[in-house]
């Protein structure tokens, strides 16, 4: 029987039943122990992995029958793509489904930092807010210059929301972006990251995590922002140097930050960001709306079934693995 391993349960519990409905045995590994996953994939045909669990070369090497690996969302930084391609294993992701929920989350965090929501809610509840209202420094989004780094699905939709919905001026930096996209969403595409930083009082990070974007924003980049700027990250924690952000917050150069992702994830107990009064944290939930969970699960189930029938799925990440001499492409489902 065809075997599909789910590393952690799917966000939508119906996904596993739908895979079984294809005629596959479905095994769920609800543990972070690599050894348990390695044992489970030894005779598996497919693997679905929920971020942030990492599919290493060791895991792939232990799975001689593995044909396809599916991510839970768009990001693929938790899968060793180079090793998968070398072994002829196709990797697929769920392309484009974060556009709406993650862009909404970015706007939410921008507004929450500008309006000091992390202070306002508890202070209103305990009564202290009424003694502090005259000392507040709340800000408007309208007319602000927002620098959006990464103009893909999420970044472009964020720019559109900010320009048309809030009257913000948006600069965008993405060396791979089509200039026509920037024009369509009302953003000014700038060729240089330093220019974007020096002109932006709000920095919104939305790039994929790659070798070139890892710690793209460090101490030097944060220093180029105008003093009193705001930083929001809903991409991957590794895009932003966590310790550099802490230092910029402590010095007052960065006024506040809104973070859905951090590095490491989760942060260890006692980390300064966890108790910082000008930081708003959410637990990597920007893309996990009920609506998007259903869509991403449907996409993953469909792509796994397609690959196991010997056909190319809709969102291949490493097409070379499918077409190359070492491809494991084969028909294991009717």
N, C-alpha and C positions, 0 to 999 in steps of 0.2 A: 504493500500500500504506500502511496505517496505520503511523505511525512513533512509537515510544516512546523517549525519551532517558533513560538512567540516568546521573545525575551522581554518579560513583563507582560501583563495582560493588556490587550488593546483598550484604548480609551473608551470606545464603544463596544460594550460586551457582546453585541450581536455579531461582531466581526468574526470571532472564533467559530460561532455556529455556522456562519455563511461559508467559511473555509471548509468546515466538515461537510457541508452540503455539496461541495465540489467533489467529494469522495476522498478527502485527505484525512489522515490522522493528524490531529493538532495537539502539540505538547506545549504547555506553558511553563516557562522557567521564571518563577517569581523570586529571583535572588540576584544580587550583584556579583556572586562568586563566579569568576571566569571558568573554574573547573566544572561547575554544574552545566554551564552552557556548552563547554567543549564536549562533555559527555553526551549531551542531548543532540548536538548537530553531527555526531559521528556517522549517523545513517540518515541524515535529513536531506531533503531536496530543496527546501526553502527556509529562509530565516527572516522574520520581521523583528525589528529592534526598536525599543522605545528610548528616546533620548532621556538621560545622558549616558546610558550604558554604551560601552565602546566595543565594537567588533574589531578585534586585533588580528594581526597576521597569524598569531598562534591559533586563534579560534578558526580562522579560515583554513589553515593548514590541516586541521583535525577533521575537516568535513569534505571527504573526497567526492561525495555525491551532490554537494551543494550547487545549485544552478543559479539561484537568485537571492539577493538580500534586499529587503525593503526597509527604508527608514519609516519612522512614524510621521514625520513632517517634511519640511523642505530641506533643512540642514543635513549635510552629509559628513560633517567634520568628525562624527563619532564612528565612522567606518573607514578602515584602511583601504582606500580606493586603489592605491598602487598595487597592494597585494591581491585584491580581488581581481583586478585586470590581469595580473600575472597568472593567476590560477584559472582564468576564463570564467569568472563568476560575475554575472550582471548585477549591478546595483541600480535600484530605482528609488526615486524620491517622490514626494507628493507636491507637485509643482503648482505654485500660485494660490494655494488655499489660505495662506496667511495674509493676503492683501488687505482684506477688510478688517478682521479682528486685530491684527497687529498695528495697523495704521490707527485704528481707533484707540488702542492702548497707548500709543505714542502721544497722541493728542491729549488723552486723559492725564498722562504723567506730566506733560508740559503744563497743562492748566493747574494740576495739583501742586506742582512746585511753585508756580507763579503766585498761587493763592494761599500757599502755606497750609494745605489741607491736613498735613500730618500734625501741625500744631492746633489747627482750628477745631477739629473734632474732639480730641480728648480734653482740650481746655474748655470747650463749651460744656462738656459733660460734667467736669469737676468744678465749674464756676469761675475758674481763674481767668477765663478769656475776657471777662468784662473789665478786669483791672489792667489788661494789656493792650486793648484795642487801639489806643492812641499811639502806641509805639510800633505799630506794624509797618511793614514795607511790602505791601501787596502790589502786584503788577498786572497790566493788561497784555493780552496776546496781540490784539489788533495793532498793526503798525510796527511790530517787532520784526527784526531780521532773524530768520531761522535758517541755520545751515544744516542741510540734510546730506549725510554721507551715505552713498549707496542709492542709486536711482533705479532699482529693480521694481518688482511687483509692489513691495511694501513701501519703499522710498517714494516712488512715483505717486502712489495713492495718498501717502502722507502729505506730500507737497500739494496735491490737488485739494485736499481737505483744508490745509492751512491757508492757501491763497483764496479759494472761493468761499470757504465757510467762515474764516476768521479775519480776513483782511491782512494777513501777514505777508511780508516780503520773504521769498524763499530763494536761497542760494543752494545749488546742488553740486556735489563733487562725486564723480564716478567716471574713471578713465575709460570704462567699457560701455557707457551709456550712449544711446542714439540721441543726438541733439533734438530730434523731432519730439521725443518723449518729454523732454524738459519744456519745450515750447507748448505742448498740449496741456501740461499741468500748471503752467504759469510760473515755472521756476527759471532762474538764471543759472545756466550751467557754467561753472567756472573751471578753468583748466588746472588750477593749483590749489591744493589743500590748504596751504598757508593763507592764501587769499580768503578762502571761505572762513577760516577760523578768525582772522583779524576783523572781518566784517560782521560776524554773527554774535548776537547776544544770547541765543539759544542754540545748542548743538544737539541734533537728533541723529543717532547712529542706527543705520539700517543695512549695513553691508553683510554679505555672507562671510563666514570665517574661513579664510584661506591663508596660505603661507604669507601672502603679501599684506593681508589685512590684520594679521595677528599683532596685537598691541600697536595698531595704527595710531591710536591716540594715547600718547604718553605724557610725561612731564613737559617736554618741549612744546608739544601741540597744545596742551591745556594752557600753557603760559601765553600762547598767542591769542587766546580768547580775550576780549575786553574784560577788565576786572568787574566782578559781579554777574558773570554769565551763568547760565543754567545748562546742565548736561542731562540728557535722557538717552538711555540705551535699552533697546528692545531687540537687538540682533543676537550676539553671542557675547558672553562675558570676556572672552579672550581678545576682543577688539579693543578693549579699554584697559589700560594699566590700572589695576585696582589701587595699588599703593600710591601711585601718582595722583589719583583722584582724591584719596584721603588727604594727602598733603595740600592739594589745591583747595579743598574744603576748609581745612584747618587754618590756612592762611587768609581765607576770605576771598581768594581770587575767583573761585567758583562759589556762587551764592547758594546753590542747592542742586541736588541731583535726584532724578527719578530712574530707578533701575529695575528692570524685569529680569535681567540676567547679570550674573557676577562670575568672577573667576577667583578662587575655585567655587564650584557650585555643589552643595550649599556652602555658605561661608562658615568657617569654624566658630564655635562658641567664643564670645569675647571679642570678635573682630570689631574694629571701631565703626564700620559702616552700620552694624546692627543697632547701635544705640545712638547714632549721630542724629541730632535734632533737625538737621536740614536735609535729610535723605529719606526718600519714600521708596520702599521696597515692595515688589510683588514677586511671587515664587515661580517665575518662568511660566506664566499663565497667559501671556498676551495672545497666543494663538489657540487657546483651548476653550473657545466658546462652544456651547452645545451644538450650534449649527455647523461649525467648522469640524468638530470631532466627527460628526456623521459623514461629512464630505470626505475627510481624509481617510477614514476607515473604509469607505466605499472605494476610494481610489486605490488603497493598498490591496484590498481583497481582489479587485479587478485586475490590477497589474500582476499580482502573484499568480492568479489563475491563467492570465494570458501567457506569462513566461513559461509556466509549467505545461502549457499546451504547445510549446515550441514556437510561439509568435512573439514579436518584439512589442513590449509594453509601451505605453504612451510617454513615459518620462524616464528614459534611460539616462543614467549619469555617466557611465563608461561604455559607450557604444562599441568601443574597440574590443571589449571582452566578449561581446555577443558575435561580432563579425570575425574575430581573429582565429588563428589556427588552434588555439587552446580552448576555444569556446566549449562550454559544457551544455550548450543548447541541445535540448532533446524533449521529446514528448512524453510526459509522465502522467498527464491527466487526459482523459478522453475529451 
